[in-house]
Amino acid sequence: MAHLYTFIRRAVAAAAGAALVLSLTAPAALAHDRLKSSSPADKAKIERLEMIELEFTSRMTMPIVVLEGPGGKPVPISKPRAEGTTVSARPEGELADGRYRIAWRVVSSDGHPIEGELRFTLAAPPTTESPTPSASDVSAAPSQPAPSVDPPSPVEAQPAAAEDGAGVPGWLLIAAVVLLLAGAAVFLVGRRNRSSGPGGT
């Protein structure tokens, strides 16, 4: 009877010890390292991507990050860097609009590799600049009539200065007038002399 009691006591102590060991080691075994957050977030819609950042629950080593663009085309990125719990990589050029996929793989603190992927959509905002009119738009625009310019009025012909005697020199006209006056004076004097002569009244 004493032997049975001793056996039961030892079995209970062993079970209790095993339970204690499992209770201490089970959380560590179950709490594997994992991805905590990311930028960009999974299924996010963004306007610009300058940096890929992956934050994990513990320090990671040997990071690998791959970026694929529209149509599964590889996009060049810088070598991934692991700093603390964050892994980062930078695109090497401007990204076109479209759907992208980030695939990553790291080695966790317990030596086990973990991997995953996330997707995002890149859509740049529309520009607000006014479009430059094309040649077709310029040709289609109604042409504005050129302002009318009144032709200069012809210079009115100024009446030429009356030519003395229609082309006769002035001195000749003066001489003719003098002769005419002289003839008239002679005529008047002769007439007066005839009137005052013999037989006159």
LOSE-27177 format. One record per residue: residue number from 0; residue in one letter; x, y, z of N, C-alpha, C in turn. Coordinates in pm, whole numbers. Layout:
<vexzas>
+-----+---+--------+--------+--------+--------+--------+--------+--------+--------+--------+
:   k : r :   n_c1 :   n_c2 :   n_c3 :  ca_c1 :  ca_c2 :  ca_c3 :   c_c1 :   c_c2 :   c_c3 :
+-----+---+--------+--------+--------+--------+--------+--------+--------+--------+--------+
: NUM : A :      X :      Y :      Z :      X :      Y :      Z :      X :      Y :      Z :
...
+-----+---+--------+--------+--------+--------+--------+--------+--------+--------+--------+
</vexzas>
This chain:
<vexzas>
+-----+---+--------+--------+--------+--------+--------+--------+--------+--------+--------+
:   k : r :   n_c1 :   n_c2 :   n_c3 :  ca_c1 :  ca_c2 :  ca_c3 :   c_c1 :   c_c2 :   c_c3 :
+-----+---+--------+--------+--------+--------+--------+--------+--------+--------+--------+
:   0 : M :     83 :   -121 :      0 :      0 :      0 :      0 :     87 :    126 :      0 :
:   1 : A :    192 :    122 :     78 :    282 :    236 :     84 :    351 :    255 :    -49 :
:   2 : H :    384 :    142 :   -116 :    448 :    153 :   -246 :    354 :    217 :   -349 :
:   3 : L :    227 :    184 :   -341 :    130 :    242 :   -434 :    115 :    391 :   -411 :
:   4 : Y :    114 :    428 :   -287 :    102 :    571 :   -255 :    224 :    648 :   -307 :
:   5 : T :    341 :    589 :   -286 :    464 :    654 :   -333 :    464 :    666 :   -486 :
:   6 : F :    415 :    565 :   -555 :    410 :    569 :   -702 :    315 :    677 :   -751 :
:   7 : I :    202 :    686 :   -686 :    104 :    788 :   -729 :    160 :    928 :   -705 :
:   8 : R :    227 :    946 :   -591 :    283 :   1077 :   -562 :    390 :   1116 :   -663 :
:   9 : R :    473 :   1020 :   -699 :    577 :   1049 :   -797 :    517 :   1078 :   -936 :
:  10 : A :    413 :   1006 :   -971 :    348 :   1028 :  -1100 :    285 :   1167 :  -1107 :
:  11 : V :    222 :   1208 :   -996 :    161 :   1340 :   -993 :    267 :   1448 :  -1002 :
:  12 : A :    380 :   1428 :   -930 :    488 :   1527 :   -934 :    547 :   1537 :  -1074 :
:  13 : A :    561 :   1422 :  -1140 :    615 :   1424 :  -1277 :    520 :   1493 :  -1373 :
:  14 : A :    392 :   1466 :  -1357 :    292 :   1531 :  -1443 :    291 :   1681 :  -1421 :
:  15 : A :    302 :   1721 :  -1292 :    303 :   1864 :  -1261 :    426 :   1931 :  -1320 :
:  16 : G :    541 :   1863 :  -1310 :    663 :   1920 :  -1367 :    655 :   1932 :  -1518 :
:  17 : A :    597 :   1829 :  -1581 :    583 :   1835 :  -1727 :    489 :   1947 :  -1769 :
:  18 : A :    382 :   1963 :  -1693 :    287 :   2069 :  -1723 :    352 :   2206 :  -1708 :
:  19 : L :    437 :   2220 :  -1605 :    504 :   2347 :  -1585 :    601 :   2377 :  -1699 :
:  20 : V :    674 :   2276 :  -1743 :    766 :   2296 :  -1854 :    691 :   2334 :  -1981 :
:  21 : L :    581 :   2266 :  -2006 :    501 :   2298 :  -2126 :    443 :   2438 :  -2119 :
:  22 : S :    402 :   2479 :  -2000 :    343 :   2612 :  -1986 :    445 :   2722 :  -2009 :
:  23 : L :    571 :   2692 :  -1980 :    674 :   2793 :  -2000 :    727 :   2796 :  -2143 :
:  24 : T :    731 :   2680 :  -2205 :    789 :   2674 :  -2339 :    686 :   2687 :  -2450 :
:  25 : A :    559 :   2659 :  -2422 :    457 :   2663 :  -2526 :    440 :   2803 :  -2585 :
:  26 : P :    430 :   2914 :  -2506 :    416 :   3046 :  -2567 :    533 :   3082 :  -2657 :
:  27 : A :    655 :   3046 :  -2613 :    770 :   3077 :  -2699 :    766 :   2997 :  -2827 :
:  28 : A :    717 :   2873 :  -2820 :    709 :   2791 :  -2940 :    599 :   2837 :  -3033 :
:  29 : L :    489 :   2887 :  -2974 :    376 :   2929 :  -3055 :    392 :   3071 :  -3107 :
:  30 : A :    462 :   3158 :  -3032 :    475 :   3298 :  -3072 :    591 :   3313 :  -3169 :
:  31 : H :    571 :   3269 :  -3293 :    674 :   3283 :  -3396 :    683 :   3429 :  -3439 :
:  32 : D :    800 :   3466 :  -3488 :    818 :   3600 :  -3542 :    730 :   3617 :  -3666 :
:  33 : R :    683 :   3739 :  -3686 :    591 :   3763 :  -3798 :    602 :   3909 :  -3840 :
:  34 : L :    539 :   3938 :  -3954 :    533 :   4075 :  -4005 :    429 :   4152 :  -3925 :
:  35 : K :    471 :   4264 :  -3868 :    381 :   4344 :  -3785 :    307 :   4450 :  -3867 :
:  36 : S :    377 :   4521 :  -3955 :    315 :   4624 :  -4038 :    404 :   4647 :  -4159 :
:  37 : S :    351 :   4722 :  -4255 :    427 :   4750 :  -4377 :    386 :   4884 :  -4435 :
:  38 : S :    477 :   4940 :  -4513 :    450 :   5063 :  -4589 :    508 :   5045 :  -4728 :
:  39 : P :    422 :   5035 :  -4829 :    276 :   5049 :  -4824 :    208 :   4928 :  -4762 :
:  40 : A :     87 :   4951 :  -4712 :     10 :   4843 :  -4654 :    -45 :   4752 :  -4764 :
:  41 : D :    -80 :   4632 :  -4725 :   -136 :   4537 :  -4821 :   -269 :   4590 :  -4876 :
:  42 : K :   -285 :   4585 :  -5009 :   -405 :   4628 :  -5081 :   -427 :   4779 :  -5072 :
:  43 : A :   -320 :   4853 :  -5046 :   -333 :   5000 :  -5036 :   -330 :   5062 :  -5175 :
:  44 : K :   -387 :   5183 :  -5184 :   -382 :   5263 :  -5306 :   -305 :   5390 :  -5272 :
:  45 : I :   -192 :   5407 :  -5337 :   -105 :   5519 :  -5305 :    -77 :   5600 :  -5432 :
:  46 : E :    -25 :   5722 :  -5412 :      7 :   5810 :  -5525 :    156 :   5809 :  -5559 :
:  47 : R :    240 :   5769 :  -5463 :    384 :   5772 :  -5484 :    449 :   5673 :  -5389 :
:  48 : L :    555 :   5607 :  -5435 :    629 :   5512 :  -5352 :    775 :   5553 :  -5350 :
:  49 : E :    823 :   5593 :  -5233 :    963 :   5632 :  -5218 :   1043 :   5528 :  -5140 :
:  50 : M :    976 :   5450 :  -5052 :   1047 :   5354 :  -4969 :    955 :   5239 :  -4933 :
:  51 : I :   1011 :   5119 :  -4938 :    939 :   4999 :  -4890 :    990 :   4970 :  -4749 :
:  52 : E :    900 :   4960 :  -4652 :    937 :   4934 :  -4513 :    853 :   4820 :  -4459 :
:  53 : L :    922 :   4720 :  -4404 :    857 :   4603 :  -4343 :    899 :   4597 :  -4197 :
:  54 : E :    803 :   4603 :  -4106 :    832 :   4598 :  -3963 :    788 :   4463 :  -3906 :
:  55 : F :    880 :   4396 :  -3837 :    853 :   4264 :  -3781 :    847 :   4271 :  -3628 :
:  56 : T :    806 :   4161 :  -3568 :    792 :   4156 :  -3422 :    926 :   4137 :  -3352 :
:  57 : S :   1030 :   4105 :  -3425 :   1163 :   4090 :  -3365 :   1268 :   4118 :  -3473 :
:  58 : R :   1394 :   4114 :  -3435 :   1502 :   4140 :  -3530 :   1509 :   4030 :  -3635 :
:  59 : M :   1533 :   4072 :  -3760 :   1541 :   3978 :  -3871 :   1679 :   3986 :  -3936 :
:  60 : T :   1718 :   3879 :  -3999 :   1846 :   3875 :  -4071 :   1823 :   3821 :  -4211 :
:  61 : M :   1924 :   3844 :  -4298 :   1923 :   3793 :  -4435 :   1794 :   3831 :  -4510 :
:  62 : P :   1763 :   3959 :  -4515 :   1638 :   3999 :  -4581 :   1649 :   3990 :  -4733 :
:  63 : I :   1539 :   3951 :  -4795 :   1526 :   3948 :  -4941 :   1392 :   4014 :  -4974 :
:  64 : V :   1396 :   4117 :  -5063 :   1274 :   4187 :  -5103 :   1273 :   4196 :  -5256 :
:  65 : V :   1161 :   4160 :  -5315 :   1144 :   4163 :  -5460 :   1021 :   4247 :  -5492 :
:  66 : L :   1033 :   4337 :  -5589 :    921 :   4421 :  -5632 :    887 :   4389 :  -5776 :
:  67 : E :    760 :   4360 :  -5801 :    713 :   4332 :  -5936 :    609 :   4436 :  -5976 :
:  68 : G :    621 :   4486 :  -6099 :    530 :   4587 :  -6149 :    416 :   4529 :  -6229 :
:  69 : P :    345 :   4613 :  -6304 :    233 :   4565 :  -6387 :    280 :   4458 :  -6483 :
:  70 : G :    201 :   4351 :  -6493 :    235 :   4240 :  -6580 :    341 :   4148 :  -6523 :
:  71 : G :    375 :   4163 :  -6394 :    477 :   4078 :  -6332 :    619 :   4115 :  -6369 :
:  72 : K :    640 :   4234 :  -6424 :    773 :   4276 :  -6465 :    854 :   4317 :  -6343 :
:  73 : P :    979 :   4265 :  -6326 :   1062 :   4302 :  -6211 :   1097 :   4451 :  -6214 :
:  74 : V :   1094 :   4512 :  -6098 :   1127 :   4653 :  -6083 :   1255 :   4664 :  -6000 :
:  75 : P :   1357 :   4733 :  -6050 :   1482 :   4744 :  -5974 :   1463 :   4820 :  -5843 :
:  76 : I :   1519 :   4765 :  -5735 :   1518 :   4830 :  -5604 :   1657 :   4815 :  -5542 :
:  77 : S :   1683 :   4896 :  -5440 :   1811 :   4889 :  -5372 :   1821 :   4761 :  -5288 :
:  78 : K :   1942 :   4731 :  -5241 :   1962 :   4614 :  -5157 :   1889 :   4632 :  -5025 :
:  79 : P :   1808 :   4534 :  -4981 :   1733 :   4550 :  -4856 :   1827 :   4565 :  -4736 :
:  80 : R :   1785 :   4651 :  -4644 :   1862 :   4674 :  -4522 :   1778 :   4637 :  -4401 :
:  81 : A :   1841 :   4565 :  -4306 :   1774 :   4527 :  -4182 :   1831 :   4611 :  -4068 :
:  82 : E :   1746 :   4693 :  -4010 :   1785 :   4778 :  -3897 :   1687 :   4754 :  -3784 :
:  83 : G :   1730 :   4683 :  -3683 :   1640 :   4648 :  -3573 :   1533 :   4552 :  -3622 :
:  84 : T :   1411 :   4591 :  -3603 :   1299 :   4508 :  -3648 :   1245 :   4551 :  -3783 :
:  85 : T :   1312 :   4646 :  -3850 :   1262 :   4700 :  -3977 :   1354 :   4661 :  -4092 :
:  86 : V :   1293 :   4620 :  -4203 :   1363 :   4591 :  -4327 :   1314 :   4692 :  -4430 :
:  87 : S :   1406 :   4758 :  -4500 :   1367 :   4863 :  -4594 :   1442 :   4846 :  -4725 :
:  88 : A :   1382 :   4897 :  -4832 :   1441 :   4899 :  -4966 :   1380 :   5015 :  -5042 :
:  89 : R :   1455 :   5072 :  -5136 :   1410 :   5190 :  -5208 :   1404 :   5161 :  -5359 :
:  90 : P :   1295 :   5198 :  -5427 :   1291 :   5185 :  -5573 :   1398 :   5273 :  -5637 :
:  91 : E :   1455 :   5226 :  -5746 :   1565 :   5297 :  -5810 :   1518 :   5396 :  -5917 :
:  92 : G :   1390 :   5413 :  -5935 :   1339 :   5508 :  -6033 :   1192 :   5536 :  -6008 :
:  93 : E :   1138 :   5626 :  -6091 :    996 :   5658 :  -6080 :    914 :   5538 :  -6127 :
:  94 : L :    805 :   5512 :  -6055 :    718 :   5398 :  -6087 :    597 :   5445 :  -6167 :
:  95 : A :    561 :   5369 :  -6267 :    442 :   5399 :  -6346 :    317 :   5354 :  -6272 :
:  96 : D :    204 :   5409 :  -6313 :     78 :   5368 :  -6252 :     51 :   5221 :  -6281 :
:  97 : G :    -15 :   5154 :  -6185 :    -50 :   5014 :  -6206 :    -49 :   4937 :  -6076 :
:  98 : R :    -62 :   4805 :  -6086 :    -64 :   4715 :  -5971 :     76 :   4657 :  -5948 :
:  99 : Y :    115 :   4649 :  -5819 :    247 :   4601 :  -5782 :    237 :   4492 :  -5675 :
: 100 : R :    345 :   4411 :  -5670 :    352 :   4304 :  -5570 :    489 :   4307 :  -5504 :
: 101 : I :    490 :   4300 :  -5371 :    613 :   4293 :  -5293 :    623 :   4154 :  -5233 :
: 102 : A :    729 :   4082 :  -5265 :    755 :   3951 :  -5206 :    878 :   3965 :  -5115 :
: 103 : W :    871 :   3908 :  -4993 :    980 :   3922 :  -4898 :   1011 :   3788 :  -4831 :
: 104 : R :   1134 :   3775 :  -4784 :   1178 :   3656 :  -4711 :   1289 :   3697 :  -4614 :
: 105 : V :   1275 :   3657 :  -4488 :   1373 :   3689 :  -4385 :   1396 :   3565 :  -4298 :
: 106 : V :   1502 :   3572 :  -4220 :   1529 :   3466 :  -4122 :   1500 :   3524 :  -3984 :
: 107 : S :   1411 :   3458 :  -3911 :   1366 :   3511 :  -3782 :   1471 :   3487 :  -3673 :
: 108 : S :   1443 :   3537 :  -3555 :   1538 :   3528 :  -3444 :   1560 :   3385 :  -3398 :
: 109 : D :   1463 :   3295 :  -3422 :   1480 :   3156 :  -3382 :   1544 :   3071 :  -3491 :
: 110 : G :   1588 :   3138 :  -3601 :   1658 :   3067 :  -3707 :   1570 :   3011 :  -3816 :
: 111 : H :   1440 :   3031 :  -3805 :   1349 :   2980 :  -3906 :   1319 :   3088 :  -4010 :
: 112 : P :   1324 :   3056 :  -4139 :   1288 :   3155 :  -4242 :   1137 :   3174 :  -4250 :
: 113 : I :   1097 :   3295 :  -4267 :    956 :   3327 :  -4289 :    948 :   3414 :  -4414 :
: 114 : E :    837 :   3408 :  -4482 :    820 :   3482 :  -4606 :    674 :   3520 :  -4624 :
: 115 : G :    651 :   3610 :  -4717 :    514 :   3654 :  -4745 :    514 :   3751 :  -4862 :
: 116 : E :    400 :   3809 :  -4889 :    386 :   3906 :  -4997 :    271 :   4000 :  -4968 :
: 117 : L :    274 :   4114 :  -5032 :    165 :   4212 :  -5022 :    153 :   4283 :  -5155 :
: 118 : R :     37 :   4339 :  -5180 :      8 :   4404 :  -5308 :    -45 :   4545 :  -5283 :
: 119 : F :    -19 :   4631 :  -5378 :    -69 :   4768 :  -5370 :    -88 :   4821 :  -5511 :
: 120 : T :   -161 :   4932 :  -5521 :   -190 :   4996 :  -5649 :   -135 :   5138 :  -5647 :
: 121 : L :    -64 :   5173 :  -5752 :     -8 :   5307 :  -5763 :    -87 :   5386 :  -5866 :
: 122 : A :   -137 :   5501 :  -5826 :   -216 :   5587 :  -5915 :   -182 :   5731 :  -5884 :
: 123 : A :   -109 :   5797 :  -5973 :    -70 :   5936 :  -5954 :   -191 :   6027 :  -5970 :
: 124 : P :   -198 :   6138 :  -5895 :   -312 :   6229 :  -5908 :   -311 :   6297 :  -6043 :
: 125 : P :   -429 :   6332 :  -6096 :   -434 :   6400 :  -6226 :   -372 :   6538 :  -6216 :
: 126 : T :   -306 :   6579 :  -6323 :   -245 :   6711 :  -6326 :   -350 :   6817 :  -6354 :
: 127 : T :   -325 :   6938 :  -6305 :   -420 :   7049 :  -6324 :   -369 :   7151 :  -6424 :
: 128 : E :   -258 :   7123 :  -6491 :   -205 :   7219 :  -6587 :   -295 :   7226 :  -6710 :
: 129 : S :   -311 :   7346 :  -6760 :   -394 :   7364 :  -6880 :   -321 :   7307 :  -6999 :
: 130 : P :   -389 :   7229 :  -7083 :   -322 :   7168 :  -7198 :   -281 :   7272 :  -7301 :
: 131 : T :   -168 :   7245 :  -7363 :   -122 :   7334 :  -7470 :   -201 :   7307 :  -7597 :
: 132 : P :   -258 :   7409 :  -7658 :   -339 :   7384 :  -7778 :   -254 :   7325 :  -7888 :
: 133 : S :   -306 :   7222 :  -7954 :   -234 :   7158 :  -8063 :   -254 :   7236 :  -8192 :
: 134 : A :   -180 :   7194 :  -8294 :   -189 :   7263 :  -8423 :   -328 :   7250 :  -8483 :
: 135 : S :   -392 :   7130 :  -8459 :   -527 :   7112 :  -8513 :   -627 :   7203 :  -8445 :
: 136 : D :   -606 :   7224 :  -8309 :   -697 :   7314 :  -8239 :   -681 :   7457 :  -8290 :
: 137 : V :   -555 :   7494 :  -8317 :   -533 :   7631 :  -8365 :   -595 :   7651 :  -8502 :
: 138 : S :   -583 :   7546 :  -8589 :   -641 :   7560 :  -8722 :   -792 :   7559 :  -8719 :
: 139 : A :   -849 :   7489 :  -8618 :   -995 :   7482 :  -8610 :  -1056 :   7606 :  -8549 :
: 140 : A :   -976 :   7685 :  -8479 :  -1029 :   7804 :  -8416 :  -1071 :   7904 :  -8522 :
: 141 : P :  -1187 :   7971 :  -8503 :  -1230 :   8069 :  -8603 :  -1133 :   8185 :  -8610 :
: 142 : S :  -1099 :   8219 :  -8732 :  -1004 :   8329 :  -8751 :  -1074 :   8462 :  -8730 :
: 143 : Q :  -1006 :   8552 :  -8665 :  -1061 :   8684 :  -8639 :  -1036 :   8773 :  -8761 :
: 144 : P :  -1138 :   8842 :  -8807 :  -1116 :   8930 :  -8923 :  -1019 :   9041 :  -8890 :
: 145 : A :   -935 :   9067 :  -8985 :   -837 :   9174 :  -8963 :   -909 :   9308 :  -8961 :
: 146 : P :   -869 :   9396 :  -8873 :   -935 :   9528 :  -8866 :   -921 :   9601 :  -8998 :
: 147 : S :  -1034 :   9656 :  -9042 :  -1033 :   9727 :  -9171 :   -960 :   9859 :  -9156 :
: 148 : V :   -883 :   9888 :  -9255 :   -809 :  10014 :  -9256 :   -856 :  10096 :  -9375 :
: 149 : D :   -911 :  10210 :  -9345 :   -960 :  10296 :  -9454 :   -843 :  10343 :  -9537 :
: 150 : P :   -856 :  10328 :  -9670 :   -746 :  10374 :  -9755 :   -730 :  10524 :  -9742 :
: 151 : P :   -613 :  10568 :  -9750 :   -592 :  10713 :  -9735 :   -666 :  10790 :  -9844 :
: 152 : S :   -736 :  10892 :  -9799 :   -812 :  10973 :  -9896 :   -716 :  11042 :  -9991 :
: 153 : P :   -751 :  11036 : -10119 :   -660 :  11100 : -10216 :   -649 :  11249 : -10189 :
: 154 : V :   -535 :  11295 : -10207 :   -514 :  11438 : -10185 :   -590 :  11515 : -10292 :
: 155 : E :   -678 :  11595 : -10239 :   -759 :  11673 : -10333 :   -668 :  11765 : -10414 :
: 156 : A :   -699 :  11763 : -10540 :   -616 :  11847 : -10628 :   -641 :  11992 : -10595 :
: 157 : Q :   -537 :  12053 : -10552 :   -548 :  12195 : -10522 :   -544 :  12273 : -10653 :
: 158 : P :   -637 :  12364 : -10665 :   -635 :  12443 : -10790 :   -504 :  12517 : -10803 :
: 159 : A :   -445 :  12493 : -10912 :   -316 :  12559 : -10934 :   -337 :  12709 : -10937 :
: 160 : A :   -238 :  12772 : -10891 :   -248 :  12918 : -10890 :   -273 :  12966 : -11032 :
: 161 : A :   -368 :  13051 : -11034 :   -405 :  13101 : -11167 :   -285 :  13161 : -11233 :
: 162 : E :   -260 :  13109 : -11347 :   -147 :  13159 : -11421 :   -187 :  13290 : -11489 :
: 163 : D :   -102 :  13382 : -11478 :   -130 :  13513 : -11537 :   -146 :  13498 : -11687 :
: 164 : G :   -269 :  13530 : -11733 :   -294 :  13530 : -11877 :   -281 :  13396 : -11940 :
: 165 : A :   -316 :  13291 : -11864 :   -315 :  13156 : -11918 :   -182 :  13127 : -11985 :
: 166 : G :    -81 :  13149 : -11913 :     52 :  13118 : -11963 :    126 :  13240 : -12015 :
: 167 : V :     59 :  13362 : -12022 :    126 :  13484 : -12069 :    202 :  13544 : -11953 :
: 168 : P :    325 :  13587 : -11971 :    401 :  13646 : -11860 :    330 :  13768 : -11803 :
: 169 : G :    349 :  13789 : -11674 :    281 :  13900 : -11606 :    323 :  14036 : -11658 :
: 170 : W :    450 :  14051 : -11689 :    494 :  14183 : -11736 :    428 :  14223 : -11866 :
: 171 : L :    395 :  14118 : -11951 :    330 :  14150 : -12077 :    187 :  14199 : -12055 :
: 172 : L :    119 :  14141 : -11957 :    -17 :  14187 : -11925 :    -15 :  14329 : -11871 :
: 173 : I :     85 :  14356 : -11786 :     92 :  14492 : -11731 :    114 :  14594 : -11844 :
: 174 : A :    204 :  14558 : -11938 :    230 :  14649 : -12050 :    104 :  14672 : -12134 :
: 175 : A :     27 :  14560 : -12151 :    -97 :  14575 : -12230 :   -195 :  14667 : -12161 :
: 176 : V :   -203 :  14656 : -12028 :   -296 :  14744 : -11954 :   -252 :  14889 : -11966 :
: 177 : V :   -118 :  14909 : -11954 :    -69 :  15048 : -11963 :   -100 :  15107 : -12100 :
: 178 : L :    -77 :  15026 : -12208 :   -106 :  15075 : -12341 :   -255 :  15105 : -12359 :
: 179 : L :   -338 :  15016 : -12299 :   -482 :  15038 : -12310 :   -523 :  15168 : -12242 :
: 180 : L :   -465 :  15191 : -12123 :   -499 :  15314 : -12052 :   -448 :  15439 : -12129 :
: 181 : A :   -325 :  15419 : -12185 :   -270 :  15533 : -12261 :   -357 :  15565 : -12384 :
: 182 : G :   -402 :  15461 : -12453 :   -488 :  15483 : -12571 :   -618 :  15552 : -12532 :
: 183 : A :   -673 :  15507 : -12417 :   -799 :  15570 : -12372 :   -776 :  15716 : -12340 :
: 184 : A :   -658 :  15745 : -12277 :   -630 :  15886 : -12243 :   -613 :  15970 : -12370 :
: 185 : V :   -546 :  15916 : -12469 :   -528 :  15990 : -12595 :   -663 :  16014 : -12661 :
: 186 : F :   -748 :  15912 : -12656 :   -879 :  15928 : -12719 :   -958 :  16036 : -12651 :
: 187 : L :   -954 :  16037 : -12516 :  -1031 :  16138 : -12444 :   -976 :  16279 : -12470 :
: 188 : V :   -843 :  16291 : -12475 :   -783 :  16424 : -12498 :   -817 :  16474 : -12638 :
: 189 : G :   -811 :  16387 : -12739 :   -843 :  16428 : -12875 :   -989 :  16470 : -12888 :
: 190 : R :  -1072 :  16399 : -12819 :  -1215 :  16431 : -12826 :  -1242 :  16566 : -12761 :
: 191 : R :  -1171 :  16592 : -12653 :  -1191 :  16718 : -12583 :  -1139 :  16833 : -12674 :
: 192 : N :  -1026 :  16811 : -12741 :   -970 :  16917 : -12827 :  -1068 :  16948 : -12943 :
: 193 : R :  -1130 :  16846 : -12997 :  -1226 :  16871 : -13109 :  -1346 :  16948 : -13059 :
: 194 : S :  -1380 :  16922 : -12939 :  -1499 :  16991 : -12887 :  -1470 :  17137 : -12861 :
: 195 : S :  -1352 :  17169 : -12817 :  -1318 :  17308 : -12786 :  -1263 :  17385 : -12906 :
: 196 : G :  -1247 :  17328 : -13027 :  -1192 :  17392 : -13144 :  -1292 :  17487 : -13209 :
: 197 : P :  -1254 :  17550 : -13329 :  -1344 :  17643 : -13398 :  -1475 :  17575 : -13436 :
: 198 : G :  -1575 :  17648 : -13428 :  -1709 :  17599 : -13458 :  -1769 :  17524 : -13343 :
: 199 : G :  -1685 :  17510 : -13237 :  -1742 :  17440 : -13121 :  -1825 :  17536 : -13039 :
: 200 : T :  -1918 :  17486 : -12963 :  -2001 :  17569 : -12879 :  -1932 :  17593 : -12747 :
+-----+---+--------+--------+--------+--------+--------+--------+--------+--------+--------+
</vexzas>
